[in-house]
Amino acid sequence: MSTVVDAVNQLLNFPESIEKLVFPSRSNEGSENRGSIPVDILDTQKDYIFYMDVPGLSKSDIQVTVEDKNTLVIRSNGKRKREESEEEGCKYVRMERKPPHKLMRKFRLPDDSNVSAITAKYENGVLTVTVEKLPPPPKSKTVEVAIS
């Protein structure tokens, strides 16, 4: 009976295993080692908004740049300071919070992105980068010409 249950469990977990192979960035396992920043991207009528979780960093540790005219790059040197005790003889008994590794993400921006109008805000461990969209090109005007 247990072999049947094991077989069913493997079948039920099969799509999850395939997803980890095809989309490794969606898997949380090993994400600390890769230095990947989790991101949500919102496409609104006026702009693209990127939300990234970067807890434990100050805004001076984060760099937002545009390279090659349309590639948004978000970097961090990954340094976090430990709280030091002023008392002698004090030491950490347990250290579970790991300092973040060097982080970097690159995003190819769509053609309608206005790279000269990008803003970034860092608040409560969340970096929000807003990329304004260019206005849509004017619609072509059809003019009827009389034939003589």
Secondary structure, DSSP 4 states (H G I P E B T S, - for coil): -HHHHHHHHHHHHHHHHHHHHH-GGG--TTHHHHTPPPEEEEE-SSEEEEEEE-TT--GGGEEEEEETTTEEEEEE----PPPPPSSTT---S----PPP--EEEEEEPPTTEEEEEEEEEEETTEEEEEEEEPPPPPPPPP------
